[in-house]
Amino acid sequence: MHLGLSVTYALALASGVLATPSAQLDPRQTPWKSTVITSHAEPWAFAFLPDNRILLTERRGNLRIVDPTAKTTGSITGVPAVAYGGQGGLHDVALHPKYAENSIIYLSYAESGTGGAGGAVARAKLTLTASGGSLSGLEVIWRHSQRASGGLQFACRLLFDKEGALWISSGEINQMTPSQSMTSNLGKVIRLYDNGTAYAGNPFASQGAVQAQIWSLGHRNPLGIDWDAEGRLWEVEMGPMGGDELNLILPGKNYGWPLVSMGRHYDGRTIPAHSTRPEFEPPKAYWVPVISPGGMIIYKGDLFPNFKGNAIIAGLSSQSIVRATITGDTAKEAQRVSMGKRMRGIREDKEGAIWVIEDGNNGRLMKLTPN
C-alpha cells in the first residue's frame, strides 16, 4: 500500500536520505533480457545446487527442484508442515556451507502452535534423484519465541557467512513491541551456529538465552539480507504505511521499530521520524511511497559491471527491480526497472546472472542476462 505524500513525505525530505523513485525505464531500455525457466504456485525463495539445479519453495508447503536446462520441475518429499495463510507458509531455503560433504539444507517457515503461528527454521539431509528427492532427519533448530494470529510479517530469510554462522532475519509477526524487547527474538537479526545455538561473541551474549541469539534489534519485516564485498551485512525491510528501509546492520544496534519510522501506521496514526530519536540507527535509504521489498542481493558479479556493489531489490507492490548504489555507508536509489508483476525473490548465480521469482500463482522463475 502506498502512502499519501503529506506529513510523512515532508519528514522524509527533511532527513535527506529519501530514496526518490528513479524514472521507470521503457522495456527497450532495460539492462537485461528475461528468460522464463518455470512457473510455480506462490514461489517464495530459491537456492542453487552444485549440480546447477535449483531448489525452490512454494508457500503452500512444497519444495521443488528445477532443472533450468530442461525447464522441468520435480518434488522433494519430507518437508515440514507449514502454517499457510496471510503471509505465512514455506519461506526460505539455504544450503549448508559444507553441503557438498553433508547434503544438509535449511528451511524457514511458519508453523502453528499455541496462540497462533510463528517462524521456525529446520535443517535436514537432502537425497536427490534424477527427477526429485527427499528430506530425512528433519530437525527444528530455531523458533520464534512467541506466536500470534493473523499470519503476518514472519520474514525469516536465511544467510550463511564465511565462518559458517547462520543469520536469520526475524520478523515481528505484526506485534510491533517485541522488536524492542530483549526477551523476544522477534524483530531481530539473529546469528547462530549451524546447529541453532547462539554464536559466541554476539553482542548480548551475557544477558540470557534469547538475548544471546541477537545481533541487532528494532526491525519490522526484514525480507532481504546479503553481504557486500567488505563483509558488511545489509538488510532491506518493509515499513508500515510508507518507510521501507535499506539498513547497514551493525552489532548491538537498535533500528528503532516501532518507536520511529519514516512511515505511519495503517490506521493513520503518525510515528516519530528517525531524526527525533538519534539513539536509534537510521536507514541508509528509505522509500516513501513504498517499494515493498521482497528480497535483495548485493551484486558481486561481472556480467553487469555497473551493478557491482549495488543493492538489487525485488519489489512487490512496486512491481519492479530497484537498484540502489552504495558508497561507503550511504545508499540511494539509482534505477527502477518495471517488471509488470510483483517480484518476490532474487539471487545471483556463480556466473553473475541475476535470477528472480514473481509472487503469487503462476509466479515465474526467470534468468536475467545482459541485453
C-alpha positions in Angstrom: 0.0 0.0 0.0 1.3 3.4 -0.9 1.3 6.4 1.4 0.0 9.8 0.5 2.8 12.3 0.4 1.8 14.6 3.2 3.4 15.0 6.7 5.5 11.8 6.3 6.9 12.9 3.0 7.9 16.3 4.5 9.7 14.5 7.3 11.4 12.3 4.7 12.7 15.2 2.8 14.0 16.8 5.9 16.2 13.9 6.8 18.0 13.9 3.5 18.1 10.1 2.8 14.8 9.6 0.9 15.3 7.2 -2.0 13.4 9.2 -4.6 11.9 6.9 -7.2 14.1 6.9 -10.4 12.5 7.2 -13.8 10.8 4.0 -15.0 12.6 2.6 -18.0 11.0 1.8 -21.3 11.2 -2.0 -21.7 13.5 -1.5 -24.7 16.0 0.3 -22.4 16.1 -2.4 -19.7 19.6 -3.6 -18.8 18.7 -7.3 -19.2 16.8 -9.8 -21.2 14.5 -12.2 -19.3 14.4 -16.0 -19.9 11.5 -17.8 -18.4 12.5 -21.1 -16.8 9.4 -22.5 -15.0 6.2 -21.3 -13.4 5.1 -22.1 -9.8 2.3 -21.7 -7.3 3.2 -18.9 -4.9 7.0 -19.2 -5.0 8.9 -17.6 -2.1 12.6 -18.4 -2.4 15.2 -20.5 -4.2 18.8 -21.7 -3.9 21.3 -23.0 -6.4 22.6 -26.6 -6.1 26.2 -27.6 -7.0 24.8 -29.7 -10.0 23.2 -26.4 -11.3 19.7 -27.5 -10.4 17.6 -25.2 -8.2 15.7 -25.8 -5.0 12.6 -23.6 -4.9 10.0 -23.1 -2.1 6.3 -22.7 -2.7 4.4 -21.0 0.1 1.7 -23.8 0.5 4.5 -26.1 1.7 6.0 -27.6 -1.5 9.7 -27.8 -2.1 10.5 -28.1 -5.8 13.7 -29.0 -7.7 14.1 -27.2 -11.0 16.3 -28.3 -13.9 17.0 -25.0 -15.7 18.3 -26.6 -18.8 15.4 -28.9 -19.4 13.0 -26.4 -17.8 11.4 -29.2 -15.8 10.2 -29.3 -12.1 10.2 -32.2 -9.6 9.2 -32.5 -6.0 11.1 -33.0 -2.7 9.3 -35.0 -0.1 9.6 -34.8 3.7 9.0 -31.1 4.0 7.7 -30.0 7.5 4.0 -29.0 7.8 3.6 -25.2 7.5 1.0 -22.7 8.7 -0.2 -21.4 5.3 -2.2 -18.2 5.4 -1.8 -14.5 5.3 1.9 -14.1 4.6 2.9 -17.4 6.2 3.9 -20.7 4.7 7.1 -22.2 3.5 9.7 -19.4 3.2 13.4 -19.5 2.6 15.8 -22.3 1.6 19.6 -22.3 2.0 22.4 -24.8 1.7 24.8 -25.6 4.5 28.2 -24.2 3.7 29.5 -27.8 3.5 26.6 -29.1 1.5 28.9 -30.9 -0.9 30.0 -33.0 2.0 26.9 -33.3 4.2 23.9 -32.7 1.9 22.2 -30.6 4.6 19.8 -27.8 3.7 17.9 -25.3 5.8 14.2 -24.2 5.5 12.4 -21.4 7.2 8.6 -21.5 7.5 5.6 -20.5 9.6 4.4 -23.2 12.0 1.2 -23.4 14.0 1.2 -23.6 17.8 -0.4 -22.3 20.9 -1.5 -18.7 20.3 -1.3 -18.8 16.5 1.7 -19.1 14.2 5.4 -18.2 14.5 8.5 -18.6 12.4 10.8 -21.7 12.6 14.0 -22.9 11.0 14.7 -26.6 10.4 17.5 -28.5 8.8 17.5 -31.9 7.1 19.6 -34.1 4.8 18.6 -33.9 1.1 18.8 -37.0 -1.0 18.4 -36.3 -4.7 17.2 -38.5 -7.6 17.2 -37.7 -11.3 13.8 -36.1 -11.1 13.2 -35.2 -7.4 14.3 -36.1 -3.9 13.5 -36.4 -0.2 14.4 -34.9 3.1 15.4 -37.0 6.1 16.4 -36.4 9.7 14.5 -33.1 9.9 15.4 -31.1 13.0 13.9 -27.8 14.1 16.9 -25.7 15.3 15.2 -22.3 16.0 11.8 -20.9 16.6 10.2 -17.5 17.2 9.9 -17.0 21.0 6.2 -16.3 20.7 3.3 -16.8 18.2 0.4 -14.7 17.1 -2.8 -14.9 14.9 -3.1 -13.0 11.6 -0.2 -14.7 9.7 1.8 -11.5 9.0 5.4 -10.5 8.8 7.4 -13.7 9.6 10.3 -12.8 7.2 12.9 -15.4 8.2 15.4 -15.0 5.3 18.5 -17.3 5.8 22.1 -16.5 5.1 25.5 -18.1 5.9 28.7 -16.2 6.4 32.3 -17.2 5.6 32.8 -18.6 9.1 29.7 -20.8 8.7 27.4 -18.8 11.0 23.7 -18.9 10.2 21.9 -15.5 10.0 18.2 -15.2 10.3 16.1 -12.0 9.6 13.3 -12.4 12.1 10.1 -10.6 11.5 7.9 -9.3 14.4 4.7 -11.1 13.2 2.7 -7.8 13.4 3.2 -7.5 17.1 5.4 -4.4 17.0 6.6 -4.1 20.6 8.6 -7.4 20.7 11.1 -5.7 18.3 12.2 -3.6 21.3 12.1 -6.5 23.8 15.4 -8.2 24.7 13.5 -11.2 25.9 11.9 -11.8 22.5 13.7 -12.9 19.3 11.0 -11.2 17.1 12.0 -8.2 15.1 15.7 -9.0 15.3 18.7 -10.1 13.2 19.9 -13.4 14.6 23.3 -15.0 14.5 23.6 -18.8 15.3 25.9 -21.7 14.8 24.7 -24.2 12.1 23.1 -26.3 14.8 20.9 -23.4 16.1 22.8 -22.5 19.2 23.7 -18.9 19.8 27.0 -17.8 18.3 29.8 -16.9 20.7 30.6 -13.2 20.7 27.1 -12.0 19.9 26.7 -8.5 21.4 24.2 -9.5 24.1 25.6 -13.0 24.8 25.9 -12.4 28.6 22.3 -11.3 29.1 20.4 -14.6 28.7 19.4 -17.4 26.3 17.2 -15.4 24.0 19.4 -12.3 24.2 22.5 -14.4 23.2 20.9 -15.0 19.7 20.5 -11.3 18.9 22.8 -9.3 16.6 20.6 -6.3 16.1 17.0 -5.2 17.1 14.2 -2.9 16.2 13.3 -4.4 12.9 9.8 -4.9 11.4 9.6 -7.2 8.4 13.2 -7.8 7.2 12.9 -9.7 3.9 16.3 -9.3 2.4 19.9 -9.8 3.8 23.2 -10.0 2.0 26.9 -9.3 2.4 28.9 -6.7 0.5 32.4 -7.2 -0.8 33.8 -5.8 2.5 31.9 -8.4 4.6 29.3 -5.9 5.8 25.7 -7.1 6.3 22.9 -5.1 4.5 19.2 -5.6 5.2 16.0 -4.4 3.5 12.7 -4.4 5.3 9.1 -3.4 4.7 8.0 -0.4 6.6 4.4 0.2 7.7 2.3 2.6 5.5 5.5 4.1 3.9 9.1 4.0 5.1 10.6 0.8 3.6 14.3 0.8 4.7 17.7 -0.2 3.5 19.9 -0.7 6.6 23.6 -1.4 7.2 23.4 -3.9 10.1 25.9 -3.3 12.9 26.3 -5.4 16.1 24.2 -4.4 19.0 22.4 -1.5 17.2 18.8 -0.7 17.6 17.0 0.3 14.3 14.0 1.8 16.1 10.8 0.0 15.1 8.1 0.6 16.3 9.3 3.8 18.1 10.5 5.5 15.0 9.8 5.1 11.2 9.5 7.2 8.1 6.0 5.7 7.6 2.9 5.8 9.6 0.5 3.2 11.0 -2.2 1.8 8.7 -4.9 3.4 10.8 -3.3 6.8 10.0 -1.5 7.4 13.4 1.8 9.1 12.9 5.1 7.6 14.1 8.0 9.8 15.1 10.7 10.2 12.4 14.2 8.8 12.9 15.5 12.3 13.3 13.6 12.7 16.6 15.5 9.8 18.3 19.2 9.9 17.4 19.9 6.9 19.7 18.4 4.7 17.0 20.3 3.7 13.9 18.7 5.4 10.9 18.3 3.7 7.5 20.8 4.4 4.7 17.9 4.8 2.3 14.2 4.6 2.6 11.1 4.8 0.3 8.0 7.0 0.6 5.9 5.7 -1.2 6.9 2.1 -0.6 8.5 -0.4 -2.9 7.5 -3.4 -0.7 10.8 -5.2 -0.9 10.5 -9.0 -1.2 14.2 -9.9 -1.4 17.6 -8.4 -2.0 21.2 -9.2 -3.2 24.3 -7.1 -3.1 25.6 -7.7 -6.6 29.1 -9.2 -6.8 29.4 -10.5 -10.4 30.9 -9.2 -13.7 28.0 -9.7 -16.1 26.5 -6.4 -15.1 29.6 -4.3 -14.3 27.7 -1.2 -13.5 25.8 -3.1 -10.8 28.8 -4.2 -8.8 28.4 -3.5 -5.1 24.9 -2.3 -5.6 21.8 -3.5 -3.7 19.4 -5.1 -6.2 15.9 -5.3 -4.6 12.9 -7.3 -5.7 9.8 -5.1 -5.3 6.3 -6.4 -4.6 3.8 -3.5 -4.8 6.2 -1.6 -7.0 6.3 -4.5 -9.4 9.9 -3.7 -10.2 13.6 -4.4 -9.6 15.1 -1.5 -7.8 18.9 -0.8 -7.9 20.4 1.2 -5.1 24.1 2.4 -5.2 26.1 2.0 -2.1 29.0 4.4 -1.4 30.8 3.9 1.9 27.9 3.8 4.4 25.5 5.8 2.2 23.0 4.5 -0.3 20.5 5.9 -2.8 18.2 4.6 -5.5 19.8 4.7 -8.9 17.4 2.8 -11.2 14.0 1.2 -11.2 13.0 -1.3 -13.9 9.4 -2.2 -14.2 8.7 -5.9 -14.3 4.9 -5.8 -14.6 4.5 -8.3 -11.8 5.0 -8.4 -8.1 8.6 -9.6 -7.6 9.2 -11.9 -4.6 12.8 -13.2 -4.7 16.2 -12.6 -6.2 19.6 -14.4 -6.4 22.8 -14.2 -8.3 24.4 -17.3 -9.8 28.1 -18.1 -10.0 28.4 -16.6 -13.5 26.8 -13.3 -12.4 23.4 -13.8 -13.9 20.5 -12.5 -11.9 17.6 -14.8 -11.2 14.2 -13.6 -9.9 10.8 -15.1 -9.0 7.4 -13.5 -9.3 4.9 -13.5 -6.5 1.6 -15.3 -6.5 0.0 -18.1 -8.6 1.9 -18.9 -11.8 4.9 -16.9 -10.5 7.7 -17.4 -12.9 11.3 -18.2 -12.3 13.4 -16.1 -14.7 17.0 -15.7 -15.5 18.2 -12.1 -16.3 21.2 -11.7 -18.6 22.6 -8.5 -20.2 20.9 -7.1 -23.3 
